[in-house]
Amino acid sequence: MSTATPHTPATPTASPPRLTPRARTTALGVIATSMLMIILDGSIVTVAMPAVQDDLGFTPAGLSWAVNAYLIAFGGLLLLAGRLGDLIGRRPMFLSGIGLFTAASLAAGAAGSPAVLVAARFAQGVGSAMSAAVALGILVTLFTEPAERARAIGVFSFTGAAGASIGQVLGGVLTDALSWHWIFFINLPIGLAVLLVGVRVLPADRGRGLAAGAGVTGALLVTAGLMLGIYTVVQVETYGWASARTLGLGALALALLAGFVLRQATARTPLMPLRILRSRKVSGANAVQMLMVAALFSFQIIVALHLQKVLGYGAAATGLAMLPAAVVIGAVSLGLSARLCARFGERTVLLTGIALLIGALSLLARILVRADYVTDLLPVMLLAAGFGLALPALTSLGMSGAGEDDAGLASGLFNTTQQIGMALGVAVLTTLAAGRTEALRAAGSPSAEALTGGYRLAFTVGAALLVAAFAVAFLTLRREPTAAAGHRQPHPAAATGRTGAEA
């Protein structure tokens, strides 16, 4: 399948100049650091929420918007930002996003009212979307050799997988030692360093130009649909799944997204050429990621809630208790994943990682009210190594079907499904856990037992989602048909690190 359509300019995007190994390593450091900063910001805020509420006078309902404003902007704009990166250049999109995120972090740290903080968080989400949407696109065009690409994706995946756990530790320490303002101010030196080094080492790339696919109608439809959909999902805990508000807004969001798909099928210059979804690896990997991220919300957040609300851990102690998970994820994603993918293929490594994660959530589904950390929780933290296996392999598969001209779009799509999965995980699992907890309390169960019963249900559903992810990966992520069968081979700039041993 060719990447060109009858309405696509014949001249492809110019490839970025080949950098020296040292320069490419530095560029990888820039990309990984930016993603670590963005992921840290998402988790570091949750620990400081009580202090923010007390200082700024947020209402309980209003406080959630310090998180939701960021999530809506980030998830809603990723797809648009990814495609615009292909059209105007991924380097300027990335650097502009980091600049906006850094400036918004300063505004958030200096906020003196709820309105200012929520607005700054929305701006942070916009900046995050601009940079995160094209980060993978830059990476796969920098690292074209299979082995070095696998190692680079391992580094990139580590920053995402371990960043959330590190953020919880850092958020507790900064809030206790200084104040909640510093959870945002800490982004300033990191963001400035990324900008200064990124300007020097990231290769300049010339996009195809806005005329190659800047459909305004499509951009408005997909951005509005994604933002409204994520807004609807994050409000489910307040209004319920069956409320008229949820059903009405959900139907409108689906209608907007359906209109976007129809528009892309008929537009002369589509914002998202639908050809990218014809790759079984691209569409399958995005479906697996959505299921996996939704399931692992129960690990990242609900384990922390159990440690604090049932076992009585403090914020910093909770982060330290989850630190072994970050360590094993880092060790596997940085030290093993690339070699295992080269030896056995991404699909096999992905399935093995998901199997380990199923084991982790299955253990949590039987968690005790008076759980012992060493015997009951530490094994779960060690099984989290499965995420260090699964995510790099999944990232390679998710980017494997995109040519160089579509690398930013594929990156934006991959990040979009991640955010949608996270939003669905938040809505579904917290609603189920809260409903089960209330039912147990109404039946006379003590608070700790009722909370644990709700968490067990969330872990059980999370394990079921992982089983579904395993099935989708097993069925869809097989070797693509060969070019002789009428399908194109992947563009060299988007080839993955698989070898002939891949199943």
N, C-alpha and C positions, 0 to 999 in steps of 0.2 A: 504494500500500500504506500503510495507516494505521499510525501508530506506536502506536496503542492496541490492546489486546487485550481480550477479554471480561472479564478479571480485573484490568485495569489501571485505577486510579482515573481518573475523568473529568477531574479538575482537573490540568492540567499543572504542571510545575515553574515557579515564578515566575522570569521573566527577571531577571538582575542589572541594577541600575540603570545607565543610560547614563553613562559617565564622560566628562570633558573629554578632548580630544586629548592634552593634556599628561599627564593622569593615566593614560591608556591606554598612552602611550609609556613612562612609568615602570613600569607594571605589566608591560609586555613586557620591560623591562630586568630586572625581578625574576625572571620566568620563565626568560629566557635565561641569566641568571647562575646560577640554580640548576642548570640543565641542564649548563652549562659545568663547574660544580663536580663534578657527578656523573660526567660523561664524563672529565674530567681524572683523577678518582680511579681510574677503571678502567685508564687507561694509565700513570699516574705510578707505580703500584705495581710494574709489571713491570720497570722499570729498576732499582729498588732491591732486588729480590729477593735477589741475592747478599749484600748488606750485611745484610739482615734475617736470612738464614740463618746467617751467621757470628756475629751478635750474640746471637740467641735460641736457637741450637742446633737449628734445624729439621733433620729428616732430609730427604733429597731428595724422598721421597714426601710427607712431611708439608708441605713448603713449598708444594706446589700448592694446598693448602687455604686458604692466604692469599688466593688468587684464587677458588677454587671455592666457598668459603663465601659470598662476596659474590654470585657469579653465580647460585647456586642460589636464594638468598633473593630476589634482584632479579627473575630471570625467573619464579620460581614464584608470586610474589605480585602481579604486575602486573595480571592480569585481575581478581582479587578486589578489589584496591585501586581500580581504575578504576570498578568497579560500585558499590562502597561510597561512592566520591566522589559519584556521581549520587544516592545515597540519603540520605547524611548531609550533603552539601555538599562541593563541590570545594575551596573555600577552606580550611576546617578540615582536610581531608585533606592538602592541599598543605603547609600550615604545620606540621602535626604531623609530617609526614615530614621536612621540613627540620630541625626541632628534634631529632628522633631521630638523623638522619644526623650532625648537628653534634656531639651528645653522644657518639655512637659513634666519631667521628673523634678526639675527645679521648682516649677509652679506648684506641683503637688506637695513637695516638702515645705513650701512656704505658705500653704493654704491656711486661711484663717476662718473659713466658713465651709459648711457642707457643699454649697453650690460650686465654689471654686475647686474643691477637691474632686468632685464628680466630673467637672469639665476637664480638669487636668488629666484625670484617668482616661477619659474618652480620647483626648489627644495622645496620650501614651499608647492607647490601643491602635490609633491610626498609624503612628510611627512604627509600632511593632509589626503591623501588617505590611507596611511598605518594605521593611528590611527582611523580615522572615520569609515573605512570599518569594523573594528572589535568591535567598541564601543558598538553597540547594541547587538552583539553576547556575549560579556562579561556580559552585563546587564541582559540578559534573562537567563543566567546560574547562576547568583548570586541571582536573585529574582524569586523564583519558585512558591511562594504562590500567588494566583490571586490578592488579595487586595494589597499586598505590591508591586507586579509587576506593577499594574496599577498606583500606586503612583510614583514609580520610573520612569516609562515612562512619566508621567506628568512632572516630574522635567527635564528629558532629553529633552522633546519636548519644554519646556519653553526656554531652552537655545538656541535652534535653532530658535524659532519663535520670541523671543524678542531680540536676540543678534544683528540682523541686524539694528534695530532701535537704540539700544544703541550705536552701532558702528558709526552711522552717527553723533550722538551728540558728542561722544568722539573724533572722527576724526576732527571735526570742532574745538573743544576746543584745542586739542594738536597742530594742525597745526597753529592756531592763536597765542597760548600762547608760544609755543616752536618752533618747526619746523616739517616739514613732516617726518624727520628721526625718530621721536619718535612714529609715528604710527606703526613702526616695533620694535623699542627698547622696547616698552611696553610689547611685548611678552616674553622678556627674563626672568623677575622674575616669570611670570605666568608659563612658560614652565618648568623652573627649579623646581618650587614648585610641579608641577604635577609629574615630574620625581621622586623627592625625596620621596614624599608620596606614589606614585604609586608603587614603588619598594617594599615598606613595606606592602601595604594593598591589592594589586591586587593578587588574588590567582594564583599560578603557575598552568598552564595546559599543558598537554602533548598532542601535536598534533598527528595525525594518521601517520605522516611521509610523506615525499615527494613521496615515492613510491605508496602511496594510491591515488594519483591523481595529479601528477605534469606534465601533458602533455605539453611539450615545444611548440609543434605546436599550440595547442589550446590557450596557453598563448600569443603567438606572434600574432595570428589572432585576438583575442578579444581586446588586447591592441592597436594594430595598427588600427583596425576598429573603436573603440571608439574615439581614439585620432583624427583620420582623420575626423570622422563624426562631432565631436565637433568643430574642426578647420574649417571645411566647413561652419558650421552653424554660427559661430561667425564672419566669413568673408562675410556673405551675405549682410550686410549693405554696404560694399565697392563694391562688384562685382554684386549684384543683384541675384534674384532667378533663372532667366532664362539664365544666362550667361553660356558659355561653361565650364568655370572653375568650377562653382558651380555644374552643372549637372554631369560633369565628375568625380570630386572628390566625390560627393555624391554617384554616382553609384559604385565607387571603394570601398567606405566605406561600403555600403550595401553588396557588394560581399564578402568583408572580414568577415563581421558579419555572413553572410549566410554560409560561409565556416567554421566558428567557430561552428555554430549550427550542421552542418553535422558532423564535427569532434567529437563533444561531443556525438552524437548519435552512433558512431561506435568505439570510443576509448575504450580500456580496462581500462584505468585509466583516466577518463575525469576530466578536470579542474572544470567544472560546470556540475554535474550530472543533466540531464534534468528532473529528477523526481521532482525537487523542483518546477518546473513550473506547475506540474499536480495539485497542490493544488489550488483550485479556489480562496481561500482567498489570497494566496501569489500573484498569477498573477493578480487578480482583484485589490488588494490594490496597487500594483505597477503601474497599468494603471491609477487608480484614482489619485495617487500621481503625476504622470507625467502631467496630465491635470491640476491638482490643482496648482502645482508650476508654470507651464507656465502661468496660468491666474494671479496668485498673483504677478508675476513680475510687472504687470501693477500697482499694488497697491504700492509695495515697492519702485520702481524706478520712475515711471511716476508721481505719486503724488508729490514726491520730486522735479521733474523737473517743475511741474506746480507751486509749491510754490516758486521756485527760479526764473524761467524765466518769469512767468506771474505775480505773486503776489509780486515779488521783495524781498523775504526772503533771508537772508544770510545763510551760511552753518550751523552755530550753531542754529539759529532760526528754520531752517527746521527740524533739529533733534528734537528740543524741541516740535515743532508742531506735530510731529509724535509720541512723547513719550506716549500720552494716549493710542495709539494702543498697545505699548509694555506693558503698565501697565495692561490693561484689558486682554490681552493674558496671561500674567503671572498669574493674579488672577484666571482666569478660568482654565488654565492648571495645576496650582499647587493646587488650592483649591477646584475645582468642578469636573474636568473631571473624576478622579478616582471614586468618589461616583456615578456620573451619569452613568458611564460605568457599574459599579456593579449593579446599579438599573435597567437600561434599556437596557444594552448591547452596545457593541462598534458600531454596525451597525447603530442603532438608533441615537446615539450621533453623529456619523460621518455625517449622513444625515442632522441632525439639524444644525451642524456647517457649512456645505456647503451651506445650505439654507440662513444662515445669511450672508455668504460671497457673495452670489449672490445678496442679497439686497444691500450690500456695493458697489459693482461695478456697480449696476444699478443706484444708486444715483450718482456715479461719471460720468456715461455716460451722465448725464445732467448738468455737472459742468458749472458754469458761469465764464465768463472772470473776472469779479470783484467779485469773490466768497468771502463770509464772512466766517471767520473761524468757529465761534461759531454755526451759523445756517446751513452752507453748508458742512463743513469738519469735525467738531467734531462728528456729528452722524455717519459718515463713520468710524472714528477712534474707536468708541464704538462698531460698528458692527464687527470690526476686532476680537472681542471676539470669533467669529466663528472659527477662526484659532486655538484658544486655546482649543476648543472642538474637532475639526476635526483631528488635527495632532496626539495627543496621541492615539485616537481611531484607526486611520489609521495605526500608528506604531505597535500597538498591533496586528491588523489584518495582517499586512505585515510580522510579525515574527511568526505568529501562526502556519504555516504549516511546519516549519522546525524543524527537530530533533536536538539534541545537536551537533552531528557531522557536521551538515550543518549550524549552527547558524552564523558563520562568513560569509559564502557564502550568506545567506539570508540578513544579515546586509549590505554586500557589494552591493548586488543587489538593496536593498531598497535605499541606498545612490546614486547608479548609476542612477536610474530612476529620482531621485531628481535633479541631475546635468544635465541630458539630458533635463528634463523639463525646467530647468532654462535657458539652452542654447537656446532651441526652443522659449521660451518666449522672450528672448532678441532679437533674430533674427526676429521673426514674428511681435511682437508688435511694436518694434522700427521702422521696415521697413514700416509697415502700417501707423504709426503715422507720420513718416517723409514724406511719399508720399502724405498723405492727407494735411499736412501742406503746402507742396510745391504747390499743386493744388489750395489751397485757396489763397496763396500769388499771384500766377499767375492770379487769378481772381480778384485781387485788395483788398483782405482783409488785414487789419492791422496785424502787426506781432503777437500781443497778441491774437487776434481772430483766426488767422491761427494756432498758436500753440495749442490753446484750442480745436479747431476743430480736430486736429490730435490726441490729448490726448483722446477726447471723443470717437473716433473710437477705440483706443486701449482698453479703458475701456469696450466698448460694446463687442468687441471680447473676452476680458477676462471674461466677464459675460457669454458669450455663452460657453466658455470652461468649466466654472464651472457647467453650466447646463448639459453638457456632462458628467462631473465627477459625478454629482448626479445620472444621469441615469445609468452609469456603476456600481456605488456603489450599487444602488437599485437592479440591475439585477444580479450581480455576488456575492456580499458579503452576501450570505445567509448561513444558517447552512449547514456545510458539511454533506454528507451522512454518516450514521453510519458505524461502522466496519462490522456490519452484512451484509451490502450491498457490502462488498468487498473492503472497504477503511480502512486504518489504522487510529487509533486515534492519535492526536498529541502527540509527546514525552512529558513526564511530565516536562522536562526542558524547553520546548518551549510553554507550555500551556499559553493561554492568560487569562486576567482577566474577561472573560465573565461569566455570570451566566445563570441559566435556563431561565431568563427573556429575553435573547437575541433573537431578531427576526430572 
